[in-house]
């Protein structure tokens, strides 16, 4: 469900029998209230944002932390053209200094940002802590006063030019919350419906995209009838781990952006740590949401197992290709990098379930000689042996059975169920 329609009833079934599913009723928000639509869906995925109706109708609580100390003021406004450096777009404020565009700028008293988007008047923002509450309408005068407190200098702001709509808002507080569960029988939550964060830099967006990819391939396998038992249950196990990791990140960001000389000292130390490549890589992976390690249901014999697969350049019989290009089919991928392609033949019974690619890596690529990737690009199995032995290949087959199921193993009844699943449910 998305925010294009109002969900008014949701009744998931507990069974997995043919014809079972979730009863859904909704209405279009811009049409008459009596123009409702209802139907039966095999599954419902709530991607309807932080105020998710899907989550509320499913009775799923949304516990977390409310930060009510911060006040953000934002407006489209004009600034003196002579204060803008034509080469860099930076804003030079007399009595303060140069402020680079689009980047958050922190002072001892708060935060400031200046975003001159092409074709629009600049977007000017401030963040302050412990401001008194007010019911007054937001105004440019209020933003001017806030800038004076944050920068210690005046910035003349004029009304925005051009056609609107134009932003003029004040937001107090923020939330970091994670749903108590991401699944209620046949109903799933993804993105902001499952978790919200006050941090910047896009980690919430990255997290939501990975939610969708993680759940998407598993739902597809379930609908096709090729999912092994418990596959859908792994969605919450894996993505809750990632969501709680992001809670830590959001709270750490909030601490580093607060005003005060003690925070300034902490930031100076943190800046020194950013001089180390490993630190930068660690934070980049954390921001991207790829720093976690999933439990793949086996002993981790290779450091890449459970991790997001690193991109690498490969040499195949048809030419050079990057690993990211090979994963576009959204199918399981067995990458055989052994010199004699000795791994590829181990999965003959899964020939219609997995893409098998033999290649040679660049010398600087991963130390792995074979990788099994799930459709979400997480490594389910890996080997570093130049010629994997029978134990390695048994572990590969076990990984395939853990995450996939060859279609040949479907019984006649299961094939019938698969065909029923592929029939689109009717909407009345």
C-alpha positions as a LaTeX table, in Angstrom:
\begin{tabular}{lrrr}
\hline
Residue & $x$ (\AA) & $y$ (\AA) & $z$ (\AA) \\
\hline
Unk1 & 0.00 & 0.00 & 0.00 \\
Unk2 & 1.21 & 3.51 & $-0.80$ \\
Unk3 & $-0.07$ & 6.93 & 0.13 \\
Unk4 & $-2.09$ & 7.26 & $-3.10$ \\
Unk5 & $-5.12$ & 5.67 & $-1.48$ \\
Unk6 & $-6.61$ & 5.59 & 2.01 \\
Unk7 & $-6.50$ & 2.14 & 3.56 \\
Unk8 & $-9.59$ & 1.62 & 5.70 \\
Unk9 & $-9.60$ & $-2.12$ & 6.44 \\
Unk10 & $-6.96$ & $-4.82$ & 6.62 \\
Unk11 & $-7.62$ & $-8.42$ & 7.64 \\
Unk12 & $-4.75$ & $-10.86$ & 7.08 \\
Unk13 & $-5.36$ & $-14.60$ & 6.95 \\
Unk14 & $-3.31$ & $-16.97$ & 9.08 \\
Unk15 & $-3.43$ & $-19.80$ & 6.54 \\
Unk16 & $-1.45$ & $-20.51$ & 3.40 \\
Unk17 & $-4.14$ & $-22.51$ & 1.62 \\
Unk18 & $-5.20$ & $-21.71$ & $-1.97$ \\
Unk19 & $-7.34$ & $-18.60$ & $-2.07$ \\
Unk20 & $-6.21$ & $-17.40$ & 1.36 \\
Unk21 & $-4.63$ & $-14.00$ & 1.73 \\
Unk22 & $-5.36$ & $-10.58$ & 3.13 \\
Unk23 & $-8.67$ & $-8.77$ & 2.77 \\
Unk24 & $-8.02$ & $-5.17$ & 1.77 \\
Unk25 & $-10.43$ & $-2.25$ & 1.55 \\
Unk26 & $-9.56$ & 1.31 & 0.61 \\
Unk27 & $-10.77$ & 4.48 & $-1.03$ \\
Unk28 & $-9.29$ & 7.22 & $-3.14$ \\
Unk29 & $-8.63$ & 10.32 & $-0.99$ \\
Unk30 & $-10.00$ & 12.72 & $-3.64$ \\
Unk31 & $-13.20$ & 10.87 & $-4.44$ \\
Unk32 & $-16.44$ & 10.49 & $-2.61$ \\
Unk33 & $-16.29$ & 8.46 & 0.58 \\
Unk34 & $-18.69$ & 5.85 & $-0.80$ \\
Unk35 & $-16.41$ & 5.07 & $-3.75$ \\
Unk36 & $-14.48$ & 2.28 & $-2.09$ \\
Unk37 & $-12.60$ & $-0.65$ & $-3.53$ \\
Unk38 & $-11.97$ & $-4.00$ & $-1.88$ \\
Unk39 & $-10.23$ & $-7.20$ & $-2.77$ \\
Unk40 & $-8.16$ & $-10.17$ & $-1.68$ \\
Unk41 & $-4.36$ & $-10.02$ & $-1.88$ \\
Unk42 & $-1.93$ & $-12.80$ & $-1.16$ \\
Unk43 & 0.32 & $-10.34$ & 0.67 \\
Unk44 & 0.23 & $-6.67$ & 1.59 \\
Unk45 & 3.41 & $-4.59$ & 1.82 \\
Unk46 & 3.06 & $-1.33$ & 3.73 \\
Unk47 & 5.34 & 1.25 & 2.11 \\
Unk48 & 3.13 & 4.13 & 3.23 \\
Unk49 & 5.56 & 6.22 & 5.24 \\
Unk50 & 6.15 & 7.19 & 8.84 \\
Unk51 & 2.42 & 7.61 & 9.57 \\
Unk52 & 1.68 & 4.20 & 8.01 \\
Unk53 & $-2.00$ & 3.26 & 8.08 \\
Unk54 & $-0.94$ & $-0.30$ & 7.23 \\
Unk55 & 1.09 & $-0.44$ & 10.43 \\
Unk56 & $-1.70$ & 1.05 & 12.53 \\
Unk57 & $-4.42$ & $-1.24$ & 11.16 \\
Unk58 & $-2.14$ & $-4.21$ & 11.81 \\
Unk59 & $-1.86$ & $-3.20$ & 15.46 \\
Unk60 & 1.92 & $-2.84$ & 15.29 \\
Unk61 & 3.37 & $-0.39$ & 17.81 \\
Unk62 & 6.05 & 2.13 & 16.83 \\
Unk63 & 8.28 & 2.61 & 19.88 \\
Unk64 & 11.32 & 4.85 & 19.88 \\
Unk65 & 12.78 & 8.17 & 20.90 \\
Unk66 & 11.39 & 11.66 & 20.31 \\
Unk67 & 13.94 & 14.45 & 20.17 \\
Unk68 & 12.08 & 17.58 & 21.18 \\
Unk69 & 15.10 & 19.83 & 21.77 \\
Unk70 & 15.70 & 20.81 & 18.15 \\
Unk71 & 13.92 & 23.44 & 16.11 \\
Unk72 & 14.47 & 23.57 & 12.34 \\
Unk73 & 13.51 & 26.65 & 10.34 \\
Unk74 & 13.55 & 26.55 & 6.55 \\
Unk75 & 12.50 & 29.00 & 3.83 \\
Unk76 & 12.98 & 29.83 & 0.20 \\
Unk77 & 14.48 & 33.31 & 0.19 \\
Unk78 & 16.76 & 35.60 & $-1.78$ \\
Unk79 & 20.19 & 36.67 & $-0.57$ \\
Unk80 & 22.37 & 39.57 & $-1.77$ \\
Unk81 & 23.86 & 38.51 & $-5.09$ \\
Unk82 & 27.17 & 40.20 & $-4.26$ \\
Unk83 & 27.54 & 37.84 & $-1.29$ \\
Unk84 & 27.54 & 34.75 & $-3.54$ \\
Unk85 & 30.88 & 33.69 & $-5.04$ \\
Unk86 & 30.23 & 33.01 & $-8.76$ \\
Unk87 & 32.91 & 30.30 & $-9.08$ \\
Unk88 & 31.90 & 28.10 & $-6.15$ \\
Unk89 & 28.38 & 29.27 & $-5.26$ \\
Unk90 & 29.61 & 29.75 & $-1.69$ \\
Unk91 & 27.94 & 32.34 & 0.51 \\
Unk92 & 30.30 & 34.96 & 1.99 \\
Unk93 & 28.70 & 36.49 & 5.08 \\
Unk94 & 30.42 & 39.67 & 6.33 \\
Unk95 & 31.35 & 39.32 & 9.96 \\
Unk96 & 31.33 & 35.52 & 9.76 \\
Unk97 & 33.04 & 34.04 & 6.71 \\
Unk98 & 32.46 & 31.68 & 3.80 \\
Unk99 & 29.78 & 28.98 & 3.88 \\
Unk100 & 29.86 & 26.29 & 1.20 \\
Unk101 & 26.56 & 25.52 & $-0.56$ \\
Unk102 & 24.49 & 22.38 & 0.12 \\
Unk103 & 26.61 & 21.29 & 3.09 \\
Unk104 & 25.40 & 21.44 & 6.72 \\
Unk105 & 27.39 & 24.05 & 8.62 \\
Unk106 & 27.66 & 23.81 & 12.41 \\
Unk107 & 28.58 & 26.57 & 14.84 \\
Unk108 & 28.77 & 26.73 & 18.64 \\
Unk109 & 25.15 & 27.87 & 18.62 \\
Unk110 & 23.42 & 25.69 & 16.04 \\
Unk111 & 23.39 & 24.71 & 12.41 \\
Unk112 & 23.01 & 26.54 & 9.10 \\
Unk113 & 22.70 & 25.48 & 5.48 \\
Unk114 & 22.38 & 27.29 & 2.15 \\
Unk115 & 21.14 & 25.37 & $-0.90$ \\
Unk116 & 20.93 & 27.32 & $-4.20$ \\
Unk117 & 19.05 & 24.77 & $-6.31$ \\
Unk118 & 19.05 & 25.62 & $-10.04$ \\
Unk119 & 15.84 & 27.26 & $-11.23$ \\
Unk120 & 14.63 & 27.97 & $-7.70$ \\
Unk121 & 15.33 & 30.56 & $-5.04$ \\
Unk122 & 17.89 & 29.41 & $-2.46$ \\
Unk123 & 16.69 & 27.23 & 0.41 \\
Unk124 & 18.00 & 28.59 & 3.71 \\
Unk125 & 17.80 & 26.58 & 6.94 \\
Unk126 & 18.81 & 26.81 & 10.59 \\
Unk127 & 18.79 & 24.34 & 13.46 \\
Unk128 & 18.72 & 25.44 & 17.09 \\
Unk129 & 18.43 & 23.64 & 20.39 \\
Unk130 & 16.15 & 24.38 & 23.35 \\
Unk131 & 14.09 & 27.08 & 21.67 \\
Unk132 & 10.86 & 28.17 & 23.37 \\
Unk133 & 7.70 & 26.78 & 21.82 \\
Unk134 & 5.52 & 29.18 & 19.84 \\
Unk135 & 2.19 & 29.00 & 18.06 \\
Unk136 & 2.99 & 32.02 & 15.87 \\
Unk137 & 3.17 & 31.56 & 12.11 \\
Unk138 & 6.66 & 31.12 & 10.71 \\
Unk139 & 8.08 & 34.24 & 9.02 \\
Unk140 & 11.25 & 35.42 & 7.31 \\
Unk141 & 11.85 & 37.74 & 10.29 \\
Unk142 & 11.95 & 34.68 & 12.56 \\
Unk143 & 14.46 & 32.99 & 10.24 \\
Unk144 & 16.59 & 36.16 & 10.10 \\
Unk145 & 16.72 & 36.26 & 13.90 \\
Unk146 & 17.63 & 32.57 & 14.03 \\
Unk147 & 20.48 & 33.10 & 11.56 \\
Unk148 & 21.78 & 35.97 & 13.70 \\
Unk149 & 21.89 & 33.70 & 16.76 \\
Unk150 & 23.51 & 30.78 & 14.90 \\
Unk151 & 26.12 & 32.72 & 12.88 \\
Unk152 & 26.54 & 35.76 & 15.09 \\
Unk153 & 26.05 & 37.89 & 11.96 \\
Unk154 & 23.14 & 39.24 & 9.93 \\
Unk155 & 22.11 & 37.74 & 6.61 \\
Unk156 & 19.66 & 39.93 & 4.70 \\
Unk157 & 16.85 & 37.73 & 3.37 \\
Unk158 & 14.31 & 38.84 & 0.80 \\
Unk159 & 11.10 & 37.15 & $-0.29$ \\
Unk160 & 11.52 & 34.36 & $-2.87$ \\
Unk161 & 11.16 & 35.09 & $-6.56$ \\
Unk162 & 9.48 & 33.02 & $-9.24$ \\
Unk163 & 6.49 & 30.75 & $-9.12$ \\
Unk164 & 5.84 & 28.72 & $-6.00$ \\
Unk165 & 5.08 & 26.81 & $-4.04$ \\
Unk166 & 7.72 & 28.16 & $-1.69$ \\
Unk167 & 8.85 & 26.67 & 1.59 \\
Unk168 & 8.34 & 28.59 & 4.84 \\
Unk169 & 8.21 & 26.25 & 7.82 \\
Unk170 & 9.25 & 25.56 & 11.37 \\
Unk171 & 9.64 & 21.99 & 12.62 \\
Unk172 & 10.20 & 21.12 & 16.26 \\
Unk173 & 11.59 & 17.81 & 17.38 \\
Unk174 & 12.15 & 14.61 & 15.47 \\
Unk175 & 11.73 & 10.88 & 15.85 \\
Unk176 & 13.91 & 7.80 & 15.72 \\
Unk177 & 11.56 & 4.82 & 15.88 \\
Unk178 & 11.49 & 1.14 & 14.89 \\
Unk179 & 8.28 & $-0.88$ & 14.56 \\
Unk180 & 7.94 & $-3.62$ & 17.17 \\
Unk181 & 7.67 & $-6.11$ & 14.31 \\
Unk182 & 7.99 & $-5.87$ & 10.54 \\
Unk183 & 5.47 & $-8.59$ & 9.79 \\
Unk184 & 1.94 & $-9.50$ & 10.86 \\
Unk185 & 1.10 & $-12.79$ & 9.15 \\
Unk186 & 0.71 & $-11.75$ & 5.48 \\
Unk187 & 1.36 & $-8.05$ & 6.04 \\
Unk188 & 4.90 & $-6.62$ & 5.82 \\
Unk189 & 6.35 & $-3.19$ & 6.55 \\
Unk190 & 9.22 & $-1.59$ & 4.61 \\
Unk191 & 10.98 & 1.76 & 4.64 \\
Unk192 & 9.63 & 4.57 & 6.82 \\
Unk193 & 6.61 & 2.46 & 7.72 \\
Unk194 & 9.03 & 0.21 & 9.61 \\
Unk195 & 11.59 & 2.74 & 10.87 \\
Unk196 & 12.30 & 6.48 & 10.89 \\
Unk197 & 15.48 & 8.36 & 11.78 \\
Unk198 & 16.45 & 11.95 & 12.45 \\
Unk199 & 19.93 & 11.58 & 10.93 \\
Unk200 & 21.05 & 13.22 & 7.71 \\
Unk201 & 23.01 & 11.90 & 4.75 \\
Unk202 & 20.37 & 9.55 & 3.42 \\
Unk203 & 20.83 & 6.44 & 5.63 \\
Unk204 & 17.06 & 6.05 & 5.99 \\
Unk205 & 16.69 & 6.05 & 2.20 \\
Unk206 & 19.44 & 3.46 & 1.84 \\
Unk207 & 17.83 & 1.34 & 4.54 \\
Unk208 & 14.39 & 1.47 & 2.89 \\
Unk209 & 15.77 & 0.48 & $-0.51$ \\
Unk210 & 17.47 & $-2.55$ & 1.01 \\
Unk211 & 14.23 & $-3.45$ & 2.83 \\
Unk212 & 12.43 & $-3.53$ & $-0.51$ \\
Unk213 & 15.13 & $-5.60$ & $-2.22$ \\
Unk214 & 15.41 & $-8.03$ & 0.68 \\
Unk215 & 11.66 & $-8.61$ & 0.87 \\
Unk216 & 11.10 & $-8.43$ & $-2.89$ \\
Unk217 & 13.12 & $-11.46$ & $-3.95$ \\
Unk218 & 11.79 & $-13.52$ & $-1.04$ \\
Unk219 & 8.16 & $-12.68$ & $-1.83$ \\
Unk220 & 8.78 & $-13.49$ & $-5.49$ \\
Unk221 & 10.18 & $-16.89$ & $-4.55$ \\
Unk222 & 7.22 & $-17.55$ & $-2.24$ \\
Unk223 & 4.71 & $-16.66$ & $-4.95$ \\
Unk224 & 6.53 & $-18.82$ & $-7.53$ \\
Unk225 & 6.53 & $-21.70$ & $-5.08$ \\
Unk226 & 10.32 & $-21.96$ & $-5.07$ \\
Unk227 & 10.93 & $-20.61$ & $-1.56$ \\
Unk228 & 12.40 & $-22.97$ & 1.03 \\
Unk229 & 10.68 & $-23.10$ & 4.45 \\
Unk230 & 11.21 & $-20.03$ & 6.60 \\
Unk231 & 12.46 & $-17.76$ & 3.81 \\
Unk232 & 9.93 & $-14.99$ & 4.50 \\
Unk233 & 10.70 & $-15.17$ & 8.22 \\
Unk234 & 14.29 & $-14.15$ & 7.47 \\
Unk235 & 13.10 & $-10.72$ & 6.26 \\
Unk236 & 12.42 & $-9.42$ & 9.75 \\
Unk237 & 15.46 & $-11.14$ & 11.28 \\
Unk238 & 17.82 & $-9.52$ & 8.81 \\
Unk239 & 16.26 & $-6.12$ & 8.40 \\
Unk240 & 15.61 & $-5.55$ & 12.11 \\
Unk241 & 19.33 & $-6.02$ & 12.64 \\
Unk242 & 19.98 & $-3.30$ & 10.07 \\
Unk243 & 17.31 & $-1.00$ & 11.54 \\
Unk244 & 18.76 & $-1.10$ & 15.05 \\
Unk245 & 22.21 & $-0.45$ & 13.62 \\
Unk246 & 20.82 & 2.73 & 12.09 \\
Unk247 & 19.34 & 3.80 & 15.46 \\
Unk248 & 22.85 & 3.92 & 16.85 \\
Unk249 & 24.02 & 5.90 & 13.82 \\
Unk250 & 21.19 & 8.44 & 14.12 \\
Unk251 & 21.85 & 9.05 & 17.81 \\
Unk252 & 25.58 & 9.43 & 17.19 \\
Unk253 & 24.89 & 11.99 & 14.45 \\
Unk254 & 22.58 & 13.93 & 16.75 \\
Unk255 & 25.33 & 14.05 & 19.39 \\
Unk256 & 27.93 & 15.31 & 16.90 \\
Unk257 & 25.74 & 18.11 & 15.54 \\
Unk258 & 24.71 & 19.56 & 18.92 \\
Unk259 & 26.05 & 22.98 & 19.97 \\
Unk260 & 28.59 & 23.55 & 22.69 \\
Unk261 & 32.37 & 23.62 & 23.18 \\
Unk262 & 32.47 & 20.02 & 24.43 \\
Unk263 & 30.86 & 18.83 & 21.18 \\
Unk264 & 33.33 & 20.96 & 19.24 \\
Unk265 & 36.20 & 19.14 & 20.96 \\
Unk266 & 34.59 & 15.79 & 20.15 \\
Unk267 & 34.24 & 16.82 & 16.50 \\
Unk268 & 37.91 & 17.82 & 16.35 \\
Unk269 & 38.91 & 14.37 & 17.60 \\
Unk270 & 36.47 & 12.74 & 15.18 \\
Unk271 & 37.98 & 14.77 & 12.34 \\
Unk272 & 41.40 & 13.35 & 13.17 \\
Unk273 & 39.98 & 9.83 & 12.96 \\
Unk274 & 38.62 & 10.63 & 9.49 \\
Unk275 & 42.21 & 10.93 & 8.32 \\
Unk276 & 42.40 & 7.12 & 8.40 \\
Unk277 & 41.12 & 5.31 & 5.32 \\
Unk278 & 39.67 & 2.43 & 7.33 \\
Unk279 & 37.57 & 4.85 & 9.38 \\
Unk280 & 36.20 & 6.52 & 6.27 \\
Unk281 & 35.36 & 3.14 & 4.72 \\
Unk282 & 33.68 & 2.00 & 7.93 \\
Unk283 & 31.47 & 5.10 & 8.04 \\
Unk284 & 30.71 & 4.89 & 4.32 \\
Unk285 & 29.51 & 1.30 & 4.74 \\
Unk286 & 27.47 & 2.32 & 7.78 \\
Unk287 & 25.79 & 5.15 & 5.85 \\
Unk288 & 25.07 & 2.84 & 2.91 \\
Unk289 & 23.69 & 0.19 & 5.24 \\
Unk290 & 26.09 & $-2.45$ & 3.94 \\
Unk291 & 28.20 & $-2.88$ & 7.08 \\
Unk292 & 26.05 & $-5.63$ & 8.62 \\
Unk293 & 26.63 & $-9.37$ & 8.41 \\
Unk294 & 23.64 & $-11.63$ & 8.00 \\
Unk295 & 23.51 & $-15.08$ & 9.53 \\
Unk296 & 23.58 & $-17.39$ & 6.52 \\
Unk297 & 22.77 & $-20.46$ & 8.59 \\
Unk298 & 26.23 & $-21.94$ & 8.40 \\
Unk299 & 29.64 & $-21.56$ & 9.99 \\
Unk300 & 31.36 & $-18.53$ & 8.42 \\
Unk301 & 34.40 & $-20.10$ & 6.78 \\
Unk302 & 35.08 & $-17.04$ & 4.61 \\
Unk303 & 35.04 & $-13.37$ & 5.68 \\
Unk304 & 32.66 & $-12.42$ & 2.86 \\
Unk305 & 29.89 & $-14.85$ & 3.87 \\
Unk306 & 26.91 & $-12.84$ & 5.11 \\
Unk307 & 28.38 & $-9.59$ & 3.78 \\
Unk308 & 27.31 & $-7.38$ & 0.89 \\
Unk309 & 29.33 & $-8.52$ & $-2.13$ \\
Unk310 & 32.13 & $-6.11$ & $-3.07$ \\
Unk311 & 32.11 & $-4.91$ & $-6.64$ \\
Unk312 & 34.98 & $-6.14$ & $-8.79$ \\
Unk313 & 36.07 & $-6.20$ & $-12.41$ \\
Unk314 & 36.00 & $-9.63$ & $-14.01$ \\
Unk315 & 37.29 & $-11.13$ & $-17.23$ \\
Unk316 & 34.79 & $-13.49$ & $-18.84$ \\
Unk317 & 34.90 & $-15.35$ & $-22.17$ \\
Unk318 & 32.81 & $-12.53$ & $-23.64$ \\
Unk319 & 34.93 & $-9.69$ & $-22.26$ \\
Unk320 & 35.41 & $-7.55$ & $-19.16$ \\
Unk321 & 32.43 & $-6.97$ & $-16.92$ \\
Unk322 & 31.79 & $-5.68$ & $-13.41$ \\
Unk323 & 30.06 & $-7.80$ & $-10.80$ \\
Unk324 & 27.29 & $-5.19$ & $-10.45$ \\
Unk325 & 26.34 & $-5.76$ & $-14.09$ \\
Unk326 & 26.01 & $-9.50$ & $-13.54$ \\
Unk327 & 23.54 & $-9.03$ & $-10.69$ \\
Unk328 & 20.94 & $-7.09$ & $-12.70$ \\
Unk329 & 18.87 & $-10.20$ & $-13.36$ \\
Unk330 & 17.91 & $-10.32$ & $-9.65$ \\
Unk331 & 18.58 & $-14.06$ & $-9.68$ \\
Unk332 & 20.96 & $-16.11$ & $-7.55$ \\
Unk333 & 24.47 & $-15.89$ & $-8.98$ \\
Unk334 & 27.29 & $-18.42$ & $-8.70$ \\
Unk335 & 30.57 & $-16.77$ & $-9.59$ \\
Unk336 & 33.25 & $-19.37$ & $-10.35$ \\
Unk337 & 36.71 & $-17.77$ & $-10.33$ \\
Unk338 & 38.71 & $-21.00$ & $-10.17$ \\
Unk339 & 41.21 & $-21.58$ & $-12.96$ \\
Unk340 & 39.51 & $-24.77$ & $-14.18$ \\
Unk341 & 35.92 & $-23.70$ & $-13.44$ \\
Unk342 & 35.62 & $-26.65$ & $-11.05$ \\
Unk343 & 32.72 & $-25.21$ & $-9.04$ \\
Unk344 & 30.18 & $-24.57$ & $-11.80$ \\
Unk345 & 29.35 & $-28.23$ & $-12.29$ \\
Unk346 & 28.37 & $-28.71$ & $-8.64$ \\
Unk347 & 24.95 & $-27.09$ & $-9.13$ \\
Unk348 & 23.62 & $-28.96$ & $-12.14$ \\
Unk349 & 20.28 & $-29.64$ & $-10.41$ \\
Unk350 & 19.78 & $-25.90$ & $-9.89$ \\
Unk351 & 20.50 & $-24.93$ & $-13.51$ \\
Unk352 & 17.19 & $-23.06$ & $-13.88$ \\
Unk353 & 17.46 & $-21.38$ & $-10.48$ \\
Unk354 & 20.89 & $-19.78$ & $-10.57$ \\
Unk355 & 22.99 & $-17.80$ & $-13.05$ \\
Unk356 & 26.45 & $-19.40$ & $-13.30$ \\
Unk357 & 29.34 & $-17.25$ & $-14.51$ \\
Unk358 & 32.94 & $-18.38$ & $-14.91$ \\
Unk359 & 35.49 & $-15.60$ & $-14.92$ \\
Unk360 & 38.91 & $-14.46$ & $-13.81$ \\
Unk361 & 39.19 & $-11.50$ & $-11.40$ \\
Unk362 & 41.59 & $-8.60$ & $-11.49$ \\
Unk363 & 44.68 & $-9.19$ & $-9.31$ \\
Unk364 & 43.44 & $-6.59$ & $-6.81$ \\
Unk365 & 39.97 & $-8.15$ & $-6.50$ \\
Unk366 & 38.60 & $-10.20$ & $-3.61$ \\
Unk367 & 40.58 & $-13.21$ & $-2.34$ \\
Unk368 & 37.55 & $-15.44$ & $-2.97$ \\
Unk369 & 37.75 & $-18.02$ & $-5.74$ \\
Unk370 & 34.00 & $-18.70$ & $-5.80$ \\
Unk371 & 30.96 & $-16.79$ & $-4.55$ \\
Unk372 & 27.26 & $-17.59$ & $-4.28$ \\
Unk373 & 25.20 & $-14.39$ & $-4.21$ \\
Unk374 & 21.56 & $-14.06$ & $-3.24$ \\
Unk375 & 19.44 & $-11.76$ & $-5.45$ \\
Unk376 & 20.02 & $-8.94$ & $-2.93$ \\
Unk377 & 23.79 & $-9.31$ & $-3.52$ \\
Unk378 & 24.62 & $-10.71$ & $-0.09$ \\
Unk379 & 27.11 & $-13.58$ & $-0.11$ \\
Unk380 & 25.52 & $-16.88$ & 0.91 \\
Unk381 & 28.66 & $-18.98$ & 0.39 \\
Unk382 & 32.28 & $-18.33$ & $-0.56$ \\
Unk383 & 35.52 & $-20.23$ & $-0.96$ \\
Unk384 & 39.15 & $-19.14$ & $-1.06$ \\
Unk385 & 40.45 & $-22.50$ & $-2.31$ \\
Unk386 & 41.99 & $-22.68$ & $-5.79$ \\
Unk387 & 40.16 & $-25.99$ & $-6.17$ \\
Unk388 & 37.31 & $-26.35$ & $-3.63$ \\
Unk389 & 37.14 & $-29.84$ & $-2.15$ \\
Unk390 & 34.08 & $-32.00$ & $-1.47$ \\
Unk391 & 33.47 & $-30.31$ & 1.89 \\
Unk392 & 33.41 & $-26.89$ & 0.20 \\
Unk393 & 31.00 & $-28.11$ & $-2.45$ \\
Unk394 & 28.76 & $-29.74$ & 0.16 \\
Unk395 & 28.63 & $-26.38$ & 1.93 \\
Unk396 & 27.70 & $-24.73$ & $-1.39$ \\
Unk397 & 24.82 & $-27.17$ & $-1.91$ \\
Unk398 & 23.69 & $-26.61$ & 1.68 \\
Unk399 & 23.63 & $-22.85$ & 1.06 \\
Unk400 & 21.54 & $-23.39$ & $-2.06$ \\
Unk401 & 19.08 & $-25.52$ & $-0.10$ \\
Unk402 & 18.96 & $-22.92$ & 2.68 \\
Unk403 & 18.02 & $-20.04$ & 0.37 \\
Unk404 & 16.62 & $-21.58$ & $-2.82$ \\
Unk405 & 14.81 & $-24.70$ & $-3.94$ \\
Unk406 & 15.18 & $-26.41$ & $-7.32$ \\
Unk407 & 11.88 & $-26.41$ & $-9.19$ \\
Unk408 & 12.28 & $-30.13$ & $-9.97$ \\
Unk409 & 11.52 & $-30.90$ & $-6.31$ \\
Unk410 & 8.00 & $-29.46$ & $-6.53$ \\
Unk411 & 5.25 & $-32.04$ & $-6.22$ \\
Unk412 & 2.20 & $-31.96$ & $-8.48$ \\
Unk413 & 0.21 & $-30.34$ & $-5.69$ \\
Unk414 & 2.89 & $-27.72$ & $-5.17$ \\
Unk415 & 2.96 & $-26.96$ & $-8.89$ \\
Unk416 & $-0.81$ & $-26.42$ & $-8.74$ \\
Unk417 & $-0.35$ & $-24.12$ & $-5.75$ \\
Unk418 & 2.36 & $-22.20$ & $-7.63$ \\
Unk419 & 0.05 & $-21.73$ & $-10.61$ \\
Unk420 & $-2.73$ & $-20.51$ & $-8.31$ \\
Unk421 & $-0.32$ & $-18.08$ & $-6.69$ \\
Unk422 & 0.57 & $-16.63$ & $-10.06$ \\
Unk423 & $-3.07$ & $-15.77$ & $-10.78$ \\
Unk424 & $-3.73$ & $-12.10$ & $-10.04$ \\
Unk425 & $-6.38$ & $-11.68$ & $-7.31$ \\
Unk426 & $-9.57$ & $-9.94$ & $-8.35$ \\
Unk427 & $-10.51$ & $-6.50$ & $-7.09$ \\
Unk428 & $-14.12$ & $-5.51$ & $-6.58$ \\
\hline
\end{tabular}
